[in-house]
Amino acid sequence: MRALRKSLAIGISVALLVLVLVVVLPKPVSADSVEWTSDIDWNSGTMDSNVVLKGSGAAAWLELRRADFPDWMKMAPTTVPGARDGACLVWLPTDNSFLMFGGFGLGDTWKYNFTNDQWTQLSPATSPSARWNAGCAYDPHDKVMIMYGGFDGTVWSTQTWKYDAVANTWAQLTPTGQTPRNLQTTPLAYDYQHRKFIMTGGNMVTNLMETWAFDYVANTWTLRTTSGPEVRDRMALTYNNATDRTFLFSGAWQLTIYCDFWNYAYSSNTWSKFRNCTPNEDPNGRVGAGMFYRDSYAGPLMFGGKDNISYPPETWVWVESLSDWYLPPITATPFGRANIQLAHDRIDDVSLLFGGENAGTPKNDTWALAKGYVVNVDAVWTSSATPVDTGCTNPQYGHIYWNSTTNPLGTILRYQIATSNAPNGPWTFTGPGGFPGSHYNVWGQQIDSVNNNKEYFRVLAKLKTTNGRYTPKLEDLQLTWTCPPTAPFIKDTNPSSGQTNVPITAPIWVNFSEAMNTATVTWTISGGITATFAWSNNNKTLELIPTTPFRDCTGYTAQITGGKDVNDNLDLAAGPVPNPWSFTTICINPYIVTTNPADRAFDVPVTQPIVVTFNEPMNTATVTYTITGGIALTQSWNANRDVLTLNHAAPFAVCTNYQVEITSGQDDQSLPLVPGPVPNPWTFFSFCTNPVIVDTNPANASTNVPLNAAIVVTFSHGMNIGSVAYTVSGGLTFTQSWNSPTDTVLTLSHATAFAELATYTAQITGGSDKSANLLLPGPVPNPWSFQTVGINPFVNTTDPANGANGVPLTAPIVVTFSEAMNTGTVTYTLSGGIAVVGTWNAPTNTILTLTHVTPFTQCTQYTAEITAGLDTVGLPLAPGPVPNPWSFRANCPLGAPRGLALTEILPNNILLTWGAVTGATAYKVYAASNRFAAWPSGWTLLTTTALTQYTATGHLTDGQSHFYIVKPTDGFQDGANSTMGVKISLSFSYGTSNTNAAWFSLPFVSPYRRASDIATKLGSANIDVVGKWDPSTQSSLVYYFARGRWRGADFAINPGDGLYLGVRRAFTWNITGTDSAASLPFTFSPSRPNVNWISVPYTGRYSRASDIATELTNTKITEVGLWDATTQSTVRYFWTGSAWAGTDFTFNPGAGVYLVIASTFTWTPTLVTPAQP
């Protein structure tokens, strides 16, 4: 347990404490105390919806939950950049920080960490000059921020700069070819799908609206178009991940503020206008607003800006599927400002802004749109409903302590206590003064004396904050008390004094005020009752278990005759309940337990007496009886008066049915006879030489007989089965069977079921026993009749079934009933206004098919019901095994998540991000160690999240292979697969006696766009060469390390390029990426060897040489080769002219493979799951 921090004034004056410090020392722990510190402790109580438990074991604590919706929070960093507007701001996933540069008249570089709420100024060796309103955006693939333009105080810059997020360095770029000119504000957005920076701005010379694209890998600007929106500047621009479009809002040119919104599609190089703003529904036209795509909103988030007259402090979200803006549920605001940029942290789901200007005054405050802690509510934890037992009835409560004497600014921890003399309360929580409205909020505070002398208590804690950035933390809580010496006493007993109707088997419970020395406790119970004993409740509860039951209707007295407590060895004293005390047991009416002969006995000897056993002694004078047949009876009783024997001098008549009844009787307490477990009256049949029927099933006058029930007849004697004849009405055919060899039971079975609600009459018309004695009438009727059950019809199955999803839009509704229906009585309904027409499978009439001309509406839930119906005998429809009404959902196609990307979050994690899918409410992220694993059994569901991102914790450096798939879901169905993502750990060995060349493959989409990207990642300590095969020259392009720096051709890396490394020492390289549906061109030349080293897609369908050879055939290739880095040689699989020969090798993702081509062709390698760019 963490030590509680406790302030104790230990002989130091108050003045000295004020001047110096508060002394913090551990408080001695009393035996009379209780502490809550672990997750088990906190979970023993109840937490309302605003409290969450964090941590585990002794390190657990309680804190406030995060809010349901993000809200603006003003941050309070200790170091704050200077006031500014027009600064550049982006989020860097490489270290989960925000990067800010410049602003009006400023050229400084800062980083902000949201988790720590901390700004840090950087001092790069090189950096851009001061500038205002430069365009900037971050490229997660190449891990660079690109910044263009900005006003340097004199002119609008035309410089292009990059910030390397890995090296944390600035470098000015010199793009080749044409570059933007004569532009003012130049907002920049990064198009994730096409890996281009998109910039648009108004040309001050041509008065045209220009749209430019910057390719970082090629280091080129391209003027894409001068058509689209009217010329303007200071517009809001961002890339919309959900639509693969660059989204533009508003802006102004000269005195005109536009209020419209546009989309730019890179693939078609076209701008599309949605519409002009709708007054009072859309945001006002404005300039200088900040805008960025936010995943949790699945759309662009916009804040601030300046309209014609003011700075609207509004937060808006654009939802393209609705072509509409909406105001999210936000209560706080950063207040109006313009010339700002927004950046969004996809890991913590935080959007950030800094500074801006209002009425020409720059600001330097930091605001975050995030899910902060719930504010201005009391979040309540209450200790267990099973209270703390102080162990005495007169506790004197001490103090309340908790883990910390101070809490973060704006947070509050306070407590109340509830005490009671009973473990079940009542509980009223109070603070100082015993008032429900007061709270203990000072560490070590004295618990109010109003709680003293109450044995049980519970405690309540309230957590609150006025600042969503911070939460109070409750880590440890302790309450103390003392128990003054007090003689023990009896608190209560069960049975209590004067209690009546005590069960005759009840134990006696005695509750003492405190733990007793059990060896000293003695007792007596009147009536000669002895008892065993058991202690519980920390030896405060004694249970006395009588060894024989009490007598009913009897008074008893119990007494605890002596005893001492454990704590003080004090004798038992008088308490609030009597000792001794008396109680009365329950009065139980007499009843008959058994009779002999039993009910329906047969072949009873004619001289057998009748014996009746009662449950208790009877007042014999009150017992009366009758018997049919004129038999005179004489009675006798056993000594306990609970067994009555009725004798008869005259024997019973043979072959005769007798009925006996005990007509009245009372026990010793004058309680009358009541029905018991055996019949009264009851019948028996006397000895008979001839056979008789003693039982039929169904019995005479039975109803609700099952339709397939056999008729079973039991005879008194074994029968000559060939002599027995029978009839059964109704015309059914019966098959007879006997219980051979006894032959006393005849079973009549029928293959055809009885009719419903029909009356049948059966009769045994003749027969004799095995001694040729003829059948005579017996104790049961012969003939006898019975009526069959009426079975209500029900719905047996429905198609679609209840809860079915993805029902085809034209599918009929098919209802199967349990039996034939009276079709004219069946009615039905279907929600949604769809008209249906019913048809039956005549003449059976058990299947109803409901067809509809109007198709179902996509993604709509329908409810169908068979509202009424009768079967052919008029019985109404009843509930069956399937629901009625029932619901199903029409087909609702979900697309695939597009643009799956894997980003390394150093040192150990991988961030998966993807585009939102229309109609999806969540996304399922799956992983497998083998891309060919069976679906779904071979894939592990990592998470189901409403976000469009997931952090695979530890996956980057765990040394294992991971393949990822993301599937959307709407709670009813799952959609299509995303592109497959991959992380592979490639191991490179080093030998002192070879060239250490290592050919390898990259995923078609990876963070490595140029040779220098690989060189930077692996470093010159591991490699000294990065090479790429050039098929046209049948040689390599080389980027190499020599004389202290990298030299040679920093070539671009395209999907499918064949690559190799010069290895300097053994190392492991963790590679992440995805694959695309790339078309790889191969050009044959008769004058060269036509070797083509390639990268094979990591998520492709190829794992053997023959996989590639079979797909491409010998008309395109004549050899597939694999590089073996250990031997520094190749393994070949080749075409001999008539067959494939050599080694049909296997290879893993990342292997170096080459082809020898025989013709010119284009190959698009097949992926395990299609690419979703």
Buried (B, 14 or more C-beta within 10 A) or exposed (E): BEEBBBBBEEEEEEEEEEEEEEEEEEBEEEEBBBBBBBBEBBEEBBBBEBBBBBBEEBEBBBBBBBBEEBBBBBBBBEEBBEBBBBBBBBBBBBEBBBBBBBBBBBEBBBBBBBEEBBBBEBEBEEBBEBBBBBBBBBBBBBBBBBBBBBBBEEEBBBBBBBBBBBEBBBEEBEBEEEBBEBBBBBBBBBBBBBBBBBBBBBBEEEEBBBBBBBBBBBBBBBEBBEEBBBBBBBBBBBBBBBBBBBBBBBBBBEEEBBBBBBBBBBEEBBBEEBEEBEEEEBBBBBBBBBBBBBBBBBBBBBBBBBBEEEBBBBBBBBBBEEEEBBEBEBEBBBBBBBBBBBBBBBBBBBBBBBBBBBEEEBBBBBBBBBBBBBBEBBBBBBBBEEBBBBBBBBBBBBBBBBBBBEBEEBBBBBBBBBBBEEEEBEBEBBBBEBEEEBBBBEBBBEBBEBBBBBBBBBBBBBBBBEBBBBBBBBBBBBBBBBBEEBBBBBBBBBBEBEBEEBEBEBBBBBBBBBBBBBEBBEBEBEEEBEBEBEBEEEBBBBBBEBEEEBBBBBBBEBBBEEBBBBBBEBEBEEBEBBBBBBBBBBBBBBBBBEBBBEBBBBBBEBEBBBBBBBBBBBBEEBBEBEBEBEBEBEBEBEEEBBBBBBBBEEEBBEBBBBEBBBEEBBBBBEBEBEEBEBBBBBBBBBBBEBBBBBBBBBEBEBEEBEBEBBBBBBBBBBBBBEBBEBEBEBEBEBEBEBEEEEBBBBBBBBEEEBBBBBEBEBBBEEBBBBEEBEBBEBBBBBBBBBBBBBBBBBBBBBBBEBEBBBBEEEBBBBBBBBBBBBBEEBEBEBEBEBEBEBEBEEEEBBBBBBBBEEEBBEBBBBBBBBEEBBBEBEBEBBEBEBBBBBBBBBBBEBBBBBBBBBBBBEEBBBBBBBBBBBBBEBBBBBBBEEBEBEEBEEBEEBBEEEBBBBBBEEBBBBEEBBBBBBBBBBEBBBBBBBBBBBBBBBEBEBEEEBEBBBBBBBBBBBBBBBBBBBBBBBEBEBBBBBBBBBBEEBEBBBBBBEEEEBEBBBBBBBBBBBBBBBBBEEBEBBBBBBBBBBEBEBBBEEEEEBBBBBBBBBBBBBBBBBBBBEBBEBEBBBBBBBBBBEEBEBBBBBBEEEEBEBEBBEBEBBBBBBBBBBBEBEBEBEBBBEBBB
